[in-house]
Amino acid sequence: DEESLFENNIEKQIYLPSTRAKTSIVWHFFHVDPQYTWRAICNLCEKSVSRGKPGSHLGTSTLQRHLQARHSPHWTRANKYGV
């Protein structure tokens, strides 16, 4: 269920390599791919989504677009009510 999905994601230690905590709400739906750290894995469909080019700024825009396009009800609910 959705609640255990969020709890499970918290257990995956959502931190950047610099140990700065990730603050975007998208991280409730994704975790960093341990093999390819410039990619994130969607917790809803397990699709790997690029966060940018290795060695450059890694953002969340593509992750947001994935949620809007593929998981709109979940994304809308998270933005409306928080997670």
PDB file of N, CA, C and O in Angstrom:
ATOM      1  N   ASP A   1       0.830  -1.183   0.000  1.00  0.00           N
ATOM      2  CA  ASP A   1       0.000   0.000   0.000  1.00  0.00           C
ATOM      3  C   ASP A   1       0.874   1.247   0.000  1.00  0.00           C
ATOM      4  O   ASP A   1       2.089   1.155   0.179  1.00  0.00           O
ATOM      5  N   GLU A   2       0.271   2.395  -0.197  1.00  0.00           N
ATOM      6  CA  GLU A   2       0.997   3.650  -0.362  1.00  0.00           C
ATOM      7  C   GLU A   2       1.780   4.033   0.889  1.00  0.00           C
ATOM      8  O   GLU A   2       2.904   4.525   0.790  1.00  0.00           O
ATOM      9  N   GLU A   3       1.196   3.811   2.063  1.00  0.00           N
ATOM     10  CA  GLU A   3       1.863   4.196   3.305  1.00  0.00           C
ATOM     11  C   GLU A   3       3.144   3.402   3.513  1.00  0.00           C
ATOM     12  O   GLU A   3       4.164   3.971   3.902  1.00  0.00           O
ATOM     13  N   SER A   4       3.110   2.096   3.261  1.00  0.00           N
ATOM     14  CA  SER A   4       4.319   1.293   3.429  1.00  0.00           C
ATOM     15  C   SER A   4       5.360   1.654   2.380  1.00  0.00           C
ATOM     16  O   SER A   4       6.557   1.504   2.625  1.00  0.00           O
ATOM     17  N   LEU A   5       4.921   2.129   1.209  1.00  0.00           N
ATOM     18  CA  LEU A   5       5.844   2.579   0.171  1.00  0.00           C
ATOM     19  C   LEU A   5       6.696   3.731   0.696  1.00  0.00           C
ATOM     20  O   LEU A   5       7.911   3.738   0.500  1.00  0.00           O
ATOM     21  N   PHE A   6       6.075   4.700   1.358  1.00  0.00           N
ATOM     22  CA  PHE A   6       6.805   5.839   1.893  1.00  0.00           C
ATOM     23  C   PHE A   6       7.727   5.411   3.036  1.00  0.00           C
ATOM     24  O   PHE A   6       8.866   5.872   3.116  1.00  0.00           O
ATOM     25  N   GLU A   7       7.241   4.530   3.925  1.00  0.00           N
ATOM     26  CA  GLU A   7       8.067   4.056   5.027  1.00  0.00           C
ATOM     27  C   GLU A   7       9.274   3.302   4.493  1.00  0.00           C
ATOM     28  O   GLU A   7      10.383   3.461   5.002  1.00  0.00           O
ATOM     29  N   ASN A   8       9.063   2.479   3.465  1.00  0.00           N
ATOM     30  CA  ASN A   8      10.143   1.713   2.858  1.00  0.00           C
ATOM     31  C   ASN A   8      11.188   2.644   2.263  1.00  0.00           C
ATOM     32  O   ASN A   8      12.384   2.368   2.365  1.00  0.00           O
ATOM     33  N   ASN A   9      10.768   3.729   1.649  1.00  0.00           N
ATOM     34  CA  ASN A   9      11.698   4.670   1.042  1.00  0.00           C
ATOM     35  C   ASN A   9      12.547   5.370   2.096  1.00  0.00           C
ATOM     36  O   ASN A   9      13.728   5.628   1.866  1.00  0.00           O
ATOM     37  N   ILE A  10      11.968   5.674   3.230  1.00  0.00           N
ATOM     38  CA  ILE A  10      12.704   6.313   4.315  1.00  0.00           C
ATOM     39  C   ILE A  10      13.829   5.383   4.780  1.00  0.00           C
ATOM     40  O   ILE A  10      14.917   5.847   5.119  1.00  0.00           O
ATOM     41  N   GLU A  11      13.570   4.082   4.795  1.00  0.00           N
ATOM     42  CA  GLU A  11      14.575   3.112   5.212  1.00  0.00           C
ATOM     43  C   GLU A  11      15.756   3.056   4.247  1.00  0.00           C
ATOM     44  O   GLU A  11      16.828   2.583   4.624  1.00  0.00           O
ATOM     45  N   LYS A  12      15.588   3.522   3.024  1.00  0.00           N
ATOM     46  CA  LYS A  12      16.653   3.460   2.021  1.00  0.00           C
ATOM     47  C   LYS A  12      17.634   4.612   2.149  1.00  0.00           C
ATOM     48  O   LYS A  12      18.486   4.787   1.278  1.00  0.00           O
ATOM     49  N   GLN A  13      17.537   5.408   3.218  1.00  0.00           N
ATOM     50  CA  GLN A  13      18.445   6.512   3.480  1.00  0.00           C
ATOM     51  C   GLN A  13      18.570   7.434   2.268  1.00  0.00           C
ATOM     52  O   GLN A  13      19.472   7.283   1.444  1.00  0.00           O
ATOM     53  N   ILE A  14      17.659   8.376   2.179  1.00  0.00           N
ATOM     54  CA  ILE A  14      17.585   9.275   1.035  1.00  0.00           C
ATOM     55  C   ILE A  14      18.550  10.436   1.234  1.00  0.00           C
ATOM     56  O   ILE A  14      18.138  11.509   1.673  1.00  0.00           O
ATOM     57  N   TYR A  15      19.826  10.240   0.919  1.00  0.00           N
ATOM     58  CA  TYR A  15      20.829  11.285   1.064  1.00  0.00           C
ATOM     59  C   TYR A  15      21.663  11.397  -0.204  1.00  0.00           C
ATOM     60  O   TYR A  15      21.886  10.413  -0.910  1.00  0.00           O
ATOM     61  N   LEU A  16      22.118  12.611  -0.478  1.00  0.00           N
ATOM     62  CA  LEU A  16      23.039  12.855  -1.577  1.00  0.00           C
ATOM     63  C   LEU A  16      24.433  12.393  -1.152  1.00  0.00           C
ATOM     64  O   LEU A  16      24.698  12.246   0.041  1.00  0.00           O
ATOM     65  N   PRO A  17      25.335  12.162  -2.128  1.00  0.00           N
ATOM     66  CA  PRO A  17      26.698  11.769  -1.750  1.00  0.00           C
ATOM     67  C   PRO A  17      27.359  12.738  -0.782  1.00  0.00           C
ATOM     68  O   PRO A  17      28.210  12.327   0.007  1.00  0.00           O
ATOM     69  N   SER A  18      26.991  14.010  -0.823  1.00  0.00           N
ATOM     70  CA  SER A  18      27.563  14.984   0.101  1.00  0.00           C
ATOM     71  C   SER A  18      26.898  14.920   1.477  1.00  0.00           C
ATOM     72  O   SER A  18      27.187  15.748   2.340  1.00  0.00           O
ATOM     73  N   THR A  19      26.024  13.959   1.686  1.00  0.00           N
ATOM     74  CA  THR A  19      25.259  13.722   2.912  1.00  0.00           C
ATOM     75  C   THR A  19      24.209  14.797   3.173  1.00  0.00           C
ATOM     76  O   THR A  19      23.625  14.842   4.255  1.00  0.00           O
ATOM     77  N   ARG A  20      23.964  15.664   2.189  1.00  0.00           N
ATOM     78  CA  ARG A  20      22.898  16.656   2.329  1.00  0.00           C
ATOM     79  C   ARG A  20      21.558  15.952   2.135  1.00  0.00           C
ATOM     80  O   ARG A  20      21.389  15.209   1.168  1.00  0.00           O
ATOM     81  N   ALA A  21      20.620  16.171   3.025  1.00  0.00           N
ATOM     82  CA  ALA A  21      19.313  15.525   2.927  1.00  0.00           C
ATOM     83  C   ALA A  21      18.558  16.029   1.711  1.00  0.00           C
ATOM     84  O   ALA A  21      18.623  17.213   1.379  1.00  0.00           O
ATOM     85  N   LYS A  22      17.845  15.136   1.052  1.00  0.00           N
ATOM     86  CA  LYS A  22      17.019  15.518  -0.094  1.00  0.00           C
ATOM     87  C   LYS A  22      15.695  16.059   0.429  1.00  0.00           C
ATOM     88  O   LYS A  22      15.046  15.436   1.270  1.00  0.00           O
ATOM     89  N   THR A  23      15.305  17.219  -0.075  1.00  0.00           N
ATOM     90  CA  THR A  23      14.114  17.861   0.466  1.00  0.00           C
ATOM     91  C   THR A  23      12.917  17.822  -0.471  1.00  0.00           C
ATOM     92  O   THR A  23      11.795  18.070  -0.030  1.00  0.00           O
ATOM     93  N   SER A  24      13.115  17.522  -1.734  1.00  0.00           N
ATOM     94  CA  SER A  24      12.003  17.513  -2.682  1.00  0.00           C
ATOM     95  C   SER A  24      11.036  16.376  -2.364  1.00  0.00           C
ATOM     96  O   SER A  24      11.440  15.281  -1.973  1.00  0.00           O
ATOM     97  N   ILE A  25       9.764  16.665  -2.542  1.00  0.00           N
ATOM     98  CA  ILE A  25       8.731  15.666  -2.306  1.00  0.00           C
ATOM     99  C   ILE A  25       8.861  14.464  -3.258  1.00  0.00           C
ATOM    100  O   ILE A  25       8.347  13.386  -2.962  1.00  0.00           O
ATOM    101  N   VAL A  26       9.541  14.643  -4.390  1.00  0.00           N
ATOM    102  CA  VAL A  26       9.690  13.523  -5.332  1.00  0.00           C
ATOM    103  C   VAL A  26      10.434  12.359  -4.699  1.00  0.00           C
ATOM    104  O   VAL A  26      10.253  11.215  -5.115  1.00  0.00           O
ATOM    105  N   TRP A  27      11.269  12.628  -3.703  1.00  0.00           N
ATOM    106  CA  TRP A  27      12.056  11.546  -3.095  1.00  0.00           C
ATOM    107  C   TRP A  27      11.210  10.585  -2.272  1.00  0.00           C
ATOM    108  O   TRP A  27      11.710   9.556  -1.818  1.00  0.00           O
ATOM    109  N   HIS A  28       9.941  10.907  -2.074  1.00  0.00           N
ATOM    110  CA  HIS A  28       9.032   9.947  -1.451  1.00  0.00           C
ATOM    111  C   HIS A  28       8.632   8.873  -2.463  1.00  0.00           C
ATOM    112  O   HIS A  28       8.109   7.824  -2.087  1.00  0.00           O
ATOM    113  N   PHE A  29       8.879   9.138  -3.740  1.00  0.00           N
ATOM    114  CA  PHE A  29       8.510   8.214  -4.810  1.00  0.00           C
ATOM    115  C   PHE A  29       9.711   7.576  -5.494  1.00  0.00           C
ATOM    116  O   PHE A  29       9.538   6.659  -6.297  1.00  0.00           O
ATOM    117  N   PHE A  30      10.910   8.032  -5.201  1.00  0.00           N
ATOM    118  CA  PHE A  30      12.120   7.545  -5.855  1.00  0.00           C
ATOM    119  C   PHE A  30      13.201   7.234  -4.841  1.00  0.00           C
ATOM    120  O   PHE A  30      13.173   7.718  -3.710  1.00  0.00           O
ATOM    121  N   HIS A  31      14.161   6.410  -5.267  1.00  0.00           N
ATOM    122  CA  HIS A  31      15.417   6.257  -4.539  1.00  0.00           C
ATOM    123  C   HIS A  31      16.542   6.236  -5.568  1.00  0.00           C
ATOM    124  O   HIS A  31      16.337   5.846  -6.717  1.00  0.00           O
ATOM    125  N   VAL A  32      17.725   6.656  -5.147  1.00  0.00           N
ATOM    126  CA  VAL A  32      18.872   6.718  -6.043  1.00  0.00           C
ATOM    127  C   VAL A  32      19.286   5.302  -6.420  1.00  0.00           C
ATOM    128  O   VAL A  32      19.364   4.417  -5.567  1.00  0.00           O
ATOM    129  N   ASP A  33      19.549   5.100  -7.704  1.00  0.00           N
ATOM    130  CA  ASP A  33      20.045   3.812  -8.191  1.00  0.00           C
ATOM    131  C   ASP A  33      21.447   3.613  -7.612  1.00  0.00           C
ATOM    132  O   ASP A  33      22.338   4.419  -7.883  1.00  0.00           O
ATOM    133  N   PRO A  34      21.661   2.559  -6.823  1.00  0.00           N
ATOM    134  CA  PRO A  34      22.977   2.378  -6.199  1.00  0.00           C
ATOM    135  C   PRO A  34      24.103   2.127  -7.205  1.00  0.00           C
ATOM    136  O   PRO A  34      25.265   2.422  -6.926  1.00  0.00           O
ATOM    137  N   GLN A  35      23.759   1.588  -8.364  1.00  0.00           N
ATOM    138  CA  GLN A  35      24.775   1.302  -9.380  1.00  0.00           C
ATOM    139  C   GLN A  35      25.083   2.522 -10.249  1.00  0.00           C
ATOM    140  O   GLN A  35      26.235   2.748 -10.621  1.00  0.00           O
ATOM    141  N   TYR A  36      24.060   3.300 -10.568  1.00  0.00           N
ATOM    142  CA  TYR A  36      24.201   4.491 -11.415  1.00  0.00           C
ATOM    143  C   TYR A  36      23.609   5.674 -10.653  1.00  0.00           C
ATOM    144  O   TYR A  36      22.418   5.959 -10.778  1.00  0.00           O
ATOM    145  N   THR A  37      24.423   6.353  -9.878  1.00  0.00           N
ATOM    146  CA  THR A  37      23.914   7.369  -8.954  1.00  0.00           C
ATOM    147  C   THR A  37      23.320   8.585  -9.640  1.00  0.00           C
ATOM    148  O   THR A  37      22.678   9.397  -8.975  1.00  0.00           O
ATOM    149  N   TRP A  38      23.509   8.743 -10.940  1.00  0.00           N
ATOM    150  CA  TRP A  38      22.883   9.842 -11.669  1.00  0.00           C
ATOM    151  C   TRP A  38      21.474   9.467 -12.122  1.00  0.00           C
ATOM    152  O   TRP A  38      20.816  10.241 -12.818  1.00  0.00           O
ATOM    153  N   ARG A  39      21.014   8.288 -11.728  1.00  0.00           N
ATOM    154  CA  ARG A  39      19.664   7.836 -12.063  1.00  0.00           C
ATOM    155  C   ARG A  39      18.904   7.562 -10.768  1.00  0.00           C
ATOM    156  O   ARG A  39      19.503   7.304  -9.724  1.00  0.00           O
ATOM    157  N   ALA A  40      17.578   7.620 -10.852  1.00  0.00           N
ATOM    158  CA  ALA A  40      16.731   7.303  -9.704  1.00  0.00           C
ATOM    159  C   ALA A  40      15.717   6.253 -10.143  1.00  0.00           C
ATOM    160  O   ALA A  40      15.298   6.232 -11.300  1.00  0.00           O
ATOM    161  N   ILE A  41      15.329   5.389  -9.223  1.00  0.00           N
ATOM    162  CA  ILE A  41      14.375   4.324  -9.488  1.00  0.00           C
ATOM    163  C   ILE A  41      13.019   4.721  -8.896  1.00  0.00           C
ATOM    164  O   ILE A  41      12.919   5.069  -7.720  1.00  0.00           O
ATOM    165  N   CYS A  42      11.984   4.662  -9.731  1.00  0.00           N
ATOM    166  CA  CYS A  42      10.629   4.958  -9.266  1.00  0.00           C
ATOM    167  C   CYS A  42      10.155   3.814  -8.376  1.00  0.00           C
ATOM    168  O   CYS A  42      10.244   2.647  -8.760  1.00  0.00           O
ATOM    169  N   ASN A  43       9.653   4.143  -7.196  1.00  0.00           N
ATOM    170  CA  ASN A  43       9.155   3.132  -6.272  1.00  0.00           C
ATOM    171  C   ASN A  43       7.796   2.578  -6.699  1.00  0.00           C
ATOM    172  O   ASN A  43       7.375   1.530  -6.208  1.00  0.00           O
ATOM    173  N   LEU A  44       7.113   3.265  -7.600  1.00  0.00           N
ATOM    174  CA  LEU A  44       5.792   2.813  -8.038  1.00  0.00           C
ATOM    175  C   LEU A  44       5.875   1.833  -9.200  1.00  0.00           C
ATOM    176  O   LEU A  44       5.123   0.860  -9.240  1.00  0.00           O
ATOM    177  N   CYS A  45       6.786   2.076 -10.152  1.00  0.00           N
ATOM    178  CA  CYS A  45       6.863   1.206 -11.341  1.00  0.00           C
ATOM    179  C   CYS A  45       8.262   0.638 -11.571  1.00  0.00           C
ATOM    180  O   CYS A  45       8.462  -0.141 -12.502  1.00  0.00           O
ATOM    181  N   GLU A  46       9.229   1.015 -10.739  1.00  0.00           N
ATOM    182  CA  GLU A  46      10.610   0.548 -10.807  1.00  0.00           C
ATOM    183  C   GLU A  46      11.350   0.972 -12.080  1.00  0.00           C
ATOM    184  O   GLU A  46      12.366   0.372 -12.431  1.00  0.00           O
ATOM    185  N   LYS A  47      10.855   1.987 -12.766  1.00  0.00           N
ATOM    186  CA  LYS A  47      11.540   2.521 -13.945  1.00  0.00           C
ATOM    187  C   LYS A  47      12.722   3.371 -13.489  1.00  0.00           C
ATOM    188  O   LYS A  47      12.631   4.120 -12.516  1.00  0.00           O
ATOM    189  N   SER A  48      13.833   3.238 -14.213  1.00  0.00           N
ATOM    190  CA  SER A  48      15.013   4.043 -13.950  1.00  0.00           C
ATOM    191  C   SER A  48      14.898   5.350 -14.728  1.00  0.00           C
ATOM    192  O   SER A  48      14.691   5.337 -15.941  1.00  0.00           O
ATOM    193  N   VAL A  49      15.031   6.482 -14.029  1.00  0.00           N
ATOM    194  CA  VAL A  49      14.871   7.808 -14.630  1.00  0.00           C
ATOM    195  C   VAL A  49      16.149   8.605 -14.403  1.00  0.00           C
ATOM    196  O   VAL A  49      16.676   8.636 -13.290  1.00  0.00           O
ATOM    197  N   SER A  50      16.650   9.248 -15.457  1.00  0.00           N
ATOM    198  CA  SER A  50      17.869  10.045 -15.352  1.00  0.00           C
ATOM    199  C   SER A  50      17.627  11.306 -14.528  1.00  0.00           C
ATOM    200  O   SER A  50      16.569  11.928 -14.624  1.00  0.00           O
ATOM    201  N   ARG A  51      18.625  11.679 -13.711  1.00  0.00           N
ATOM    202  CA  ARG A  51      18.568  12.921 -12.948  1.00  0.00           C
ATOM    203  C   ARG A  51      19.480  13.971 -13.553  1.00  0.00           C
ATOM    204  O   ARG A  51      19.533  15.100 -13.064  1.00  0.00           O
ATOM    205  N   GLY A  52      20.200  13.618 -14.611  1.00  0.00           N
ATOM    206  CA  GLY A  52      21.158  14.510 -15.256  1.00  0.00           C
ATOM    207  C   GLY A  52      22.361  13.718 -15.713  1.00  0.00           C
ATOM    208  O   GLY A  52      22.364  12.489 -15.651  1.00  0.00           O
ATOM    209  N   LYS A  53      23.375  14.415 -16.167  1.00  0.00           N
ATOM    210  CA  LYS A  53      24.597  13.757 -16.633  1.00  0.00           C
ATOM    211  C   LYS A  53      25.543  13.533 -15.463  1.00  0.00           C
ATOM    212  O   LYS A  53      25.638  14.379 -14.574  1.00  0.00           O
ATOM    213  N   PRO A  54      26.246  12.397 -15.453  1.00  0.00           N
ATOM    214  CA  PRO A  54      27.214  12.152 -14.377  1.00  0.00           C
ATOM    215  C   PRO A  54      28.218  13.300 -14.281  1.00  0.00           C
ATOM    216  O   PRO A  54      28.725  13.773 -15.298  1.00  0.00           O
ATOM    217  N   GLY A  55      28.496  13.736 -13.081  1.00  0.00           N
ATOM    218  CA  GLY A  55      29.443  14.813 -12.858  1.00  0.00           C
ATOM    219  C   GLY A  55      28.851  16.200 -12.986  1.00  0.00           C
ATOM    220  O   GLY A  55      29.559  17.190 -12.799  1.00  0.00           O
ATOM    221  N   SER A  56      27.558  16.295 -13.303  1.00  0.00           N
ATOM    222  CA  SER A  56      26.912  17.600 -13.421  1.00  0.00           C
ATOM    223  C   SER A  56      25.839  17.732 -12.342  1.00  0.00           C
ATOM    224  O   SER A  56      25.683  16.860 -11.487  1.00  0.00           O
ATOM    225  N   HIS A  57      25.107  18.838 -12.402  1.00  0.00           N
ATOM    226  CA  HIS A  57      24.005  19.055 -11.460  1.00  0.00           C
ATOM    227  C   HIS A  57      22.946  17.968 -11.668  1.00  0.00           C
ATOM    228  O   HIS A  57      22.490  17.756 -12.791  1.00  0.00           O
ATOM    229  N   LEU A  58      22.564  17.296 -10.614  1.00  0.00           N
ATOM    230  CA  LEU A  58      21.547  16.250 -10.696  1.00  0.00           C
ATOM    231  C   LEU A  58      20.264  16.793 -10.080  1.00  0.00           C
ATOM    232  O   LEU A  58      20.181  16.964  -8.864  1.00  0.00           O
ATOM    233  N   GLY A  59      19.270  17.061 -10.908  1.00  0.00           N
ATOM    234  CA  GLY A  59      18.042  17.679 -10.444  1.00  0.00           C
ATOM    235  C   GLY A  59      16.880  16.709 -10.327  1.00  0.00           C
ATOM    236  O   GLY A  59      17.034  15.497 -10.478  1.00  0.00           O
ATOM    237  N   THR A  60      15.713  17.276 -10.055  1.00  0.00           N
ATOM    238  CA  THR A  60      14.512  16.467  -9.870  1.00  0.00           C
ATOM    239  C   THR A  60      13.438  16.744 -10.924  1.00  0.00           C
ATOM    240  O   THR A  60      12.358  16.156 -10.861  1.00  0.00           O
ATOM    241  N   SER A  61      13.707  17.616 -11.882  1.00  0.00           N
ATOM    242  CA  SER A  61      12.687  17.965 -12.880  1.00  0.00           C
ATOM    243  C   SER A  61      12.206  16.753 -13.675  1.00  0.00           C
ATOM    244  O   SER A  61      11.007  16.584 -13.898  1.00  0.00           O
ATOM    245  N   THR A  62      13.146  15.915 -14.099  1.00  0.00           N
ATOM    246  CA  THR A  62      12.725  14.736 -14.879  1.00  0.00           C
ATOM    247  C   THR A  62      11.960  13.751 -14.005  1.00  0.00           C
ATOM    248  O   THR A  62      11.083  13.037 -14.490  1.00  0.00           O
ATOM    249  N   LEU A  63      12.286  13.712 -12.730  1.00  0.00           N
ATOM    250  CA  LEU A  63      11.556  12.832 -11.815  1.00  0.00           C
ATOM    251  C   LEU A  63      10.122  13.333 -11.647  1.00  0.00           C
ATOM    252  O   LEU A  63       9.183  12.537 -11.622  1.00  0.00           O
ATOM    253  N   GLN A  64       9.955  14.644 -11.532  1.00  0.00           N
ATOM    254  CA  GLN A  64       8.620  15.232 -11.438  1.00  0.00           C
ATOM    255  C   GLN A  64       7.813  14.953 -12.706  1.00  0.00           C
ATOM    256  O   GLN A  64       6.635  14.601 -12.641  1.00  0.00           O
ATOM    257  N   ARG A  65       8.464  15.115 -13.860  1.00  0.00           N
ATOM    258  CA  ARG A  65       7.770  14.854 -15.129  1.00  0.00           C
ATOM    259  C   ARG A  65       7.334  13.400 -15.235  1.00  0.00           C
ATOM    260  O   ARG A  65       6.251  13.111 -15.742  1.00  0.00           O
ATOM    261  N   HIS A  66       8.170  12.487 -14.760  1.00  0.00           N
ATOM    262  CA  HIS A  66       7.798  11.070 -14.759  1.00  0.00           C
ATOM    263  C   HIS A  66       6.552  10.850 -13.910  1.00  0.00           C
ATOM    264  O   HIS A  66       5.625  10.156 -14.326  1.00  0.00           O
ATOM    265  N   LEU A  67       6.534  11.438 -12.727  1.00  0.00           N
ATOM    266  CA  LEU A  67       5.373  11.282 -11.836  1.00  0.00           C
ATOM    267  C   LEU A  67       4.114  11.889 -12.442  1.00  0.00           C
ATOM    268  O   LEU A  67       3.038  11.297 -12.356  1.00  0.00           O
ATOM    269  N   GLN A  68       4.238  13.063 -13.052  1.00  0.00           N
ATOM    270  CA  GLN A  68       3.081  13.713 -13.678  1.00  0.00           C
ATOM    271  C   GLN A  68       2.539  12.878 -14.832  1.00  0.00           C
ATOM    272  O   GLN A  68       1.325  12.758 -14.999  1.00  0.00           O
ATOM    273  N   ALA A  69       3.435  12.302 -15.624  1.00  0.00           N
ATOM    274  CA  ALA A  69       3.020  11.554 -16.816  1.00  0.00           C
ATOM    275  C   ALA A  69       2.548  10.142 -16.491  1.00  0.00           C
ATOM    276  O   ALA A  69       1.580   9.667 -17.085  1.00  0.00           O
ATOM    277  N   ARG A  70       3.209   9.468 -15.567  1.00  0.00           N
ATOM    278  CA  ARG A  70       2.940   8.046 -15.324  1.00  0.00           C
ATOM    279  C   ARG A  70       2.133   7.744 -14.067  1.00  0.00           C
ATOM    280  O   ARG A  70       1.481   6.704 -13.979  1.00  0.00           O
ATOM    281  N   HIS A  71       2.174   8.647 -13.104  1.00  0.00           N
ATOM    282  CA  HIS A  71       1.526   8.391 -11.804  1.00  0.00           C
ATOM    283  C   HIS A  71       0.790   9.640 -11.328  1.00  0.00           C
ATOM    284  O   HIS A  71       0.903  10.036 -10.167  1.00  0.00           O
ATOM    285  N   SER A  72       0.051  10.242 -12.217  1.00  0.00           N
ATOM    286  CA  SER A  72      -0.598  11.517 -11.940  1.00  0.00           C
ATOM    287  C   SER A  72      -1.445  11.530 -10.670  1.00  0.00           C
ATOM    288  O   SER A  72      -1.343  12.483  -9.897  1.00  0.00           O
ATOM    289  N   PRO A  73      -2.278  10.513 -10.416  1.00  0.00           N
ATOM    290  CA  PRO A  73      -3.091  10.567  -9.176  1.00  0.00           C
ATOM    291  C   PRO A  73      -2.235  10.616  -7.907  1.00  0.00           C
ATOM    292  O   PRO A  73      -2.553  11.351  -6.972  1.00  0.00           O
ATOM    293  N   HIS A  74      -1.153   9.835  -7.873  1.00  0.00           N
ATOM    294  CA  HIS A  74      -0.268   9.828  -6.703  1.00  0.00           C
ATOM    295  C   HIS A  74       0.439  11.174  -6.547  1.00  0.00           C
ATOM    296  O   HIS A  74       0.553  11.697  -5.439  1.00  0.00           O
ATOM    297  N   TRP A  75       0.912  11.731  -7.664  1.00  0.00           N
ATOM    298  CA  TRP A  75       1.645  12.987  -7.647  1.00  0.00           C
ATOM    299  C   TRP A  75       0.718  14.133  -7.232  1.00  0.00           C
ATOM    300  O   TRP A  75       1.097  14.986  -6.430  1.00  0.00           O
ATOM    301  N   THR A  76      -0.492  14.145  -7.783  1.00  0.00           N
ATOM    302  CA  THR A  76      -1.469  15.186  -7.439  1.00  0.00           C
ATOM    303  C   THR A  76      -1.801  15.133  -5.951  1.00  0.00           C
ATOM    304  O   THR A  76      -1.844  16.166  -5.284  1.00  0.00           O
ATOM    305  N   ARG A  77      -2.033  13.947  -5.439  1.00  0.00           N
ATOM    306  CA  ARG A  77      -2.363  13.778  -4.033  1.00  0.00           C
ATOM    307  C   ARG A  77      -1.210  14.240  -3.141  1.00  0.00           C
ATOM    308  O   ARG A  77      -1.432  14.922  -2.141  1.00  0.00           O
ATOM    309  N   ALA A  78       0.007  13.873  -3.498  1.00  0.00           N
ATOM    310  CA  ALA A  78       1.180  14.259  -2.700  1.00  0.00           C
ATOM    311  C   ALA A  78       1.346  15.773  -2.661  1.00  0.00           C
ATOM    312  O   ALA A  78       1.696  16.333  -1.622  1.00  0.00           O
ATOM    313  N   ASN A  79       1.096  16.434  -3.783  1.00  0.00           N
ATOM    314  CA  ASN A  79       1.223  17.898  -3.836  1.00  0.00           C
ATOM    315  C   ASN A  79       0.085  18.586  -3.104  1.00  0.00           C
ATOM    316  O   ASN A  79       0.275  19.652  -2.518  1.00  0.00           O
ATOM    317  N   LYS A  80      -1.088  17.988  -3.135  1.00  0.00           N
ATOM    318  CA  LYS A  80      -2.246  18.611  -2.496  1.00  0.00           C
ATOM    319  C   LYS A  80      -2.232  18.439  -0.977  1.00  0.00           C
ATOM    320  O   LYS A  80      -2.524  19.380  -0.238  1.00  0.00           O
ATOM    321  N   TYR A  81      -1.895  17.241  -0.519  1.00  0.00           N
ATOM    322  CA  TYR A  81      -1.995  16.944   0.903  1.00  0.00           C
ATOM    323  C   TYR A  81      -0.649  16.775   1.586  1.00  0.00           C
ATOM    324  O   TYR A  81      -0.590  16.636   2.808  1.00  0.00           O
ATOM    325  N   GLY A  82       0.424  16.785   0.823  1.00  0.00           N
ATOM    326  CA  GLY A  82       1.731  16.499   1.400  1.00  0.00           C
ATOM    327  C   GLY A  82       1.868  15.000   1.564  1.00  0.00           C
ATOM    328  O   GLY A  82       0.919  14.246   1.351  1.00  0.00           O
ATOM    329  N   VAL A  83       3.035  14.589   1.938  1.00  0.00           N
ATOM    330  CA  VAL A  83       3.259  13.138   2.056  1.00  0.00           C
ATOM    331  C   VAL A  83       3.442  12.762   3.495  1.00  0.00           C
ATOM    332  O   VAL A  83       3.643  11.588   3.806  1.00  0.00           O
TER     333      VAL A  83
END
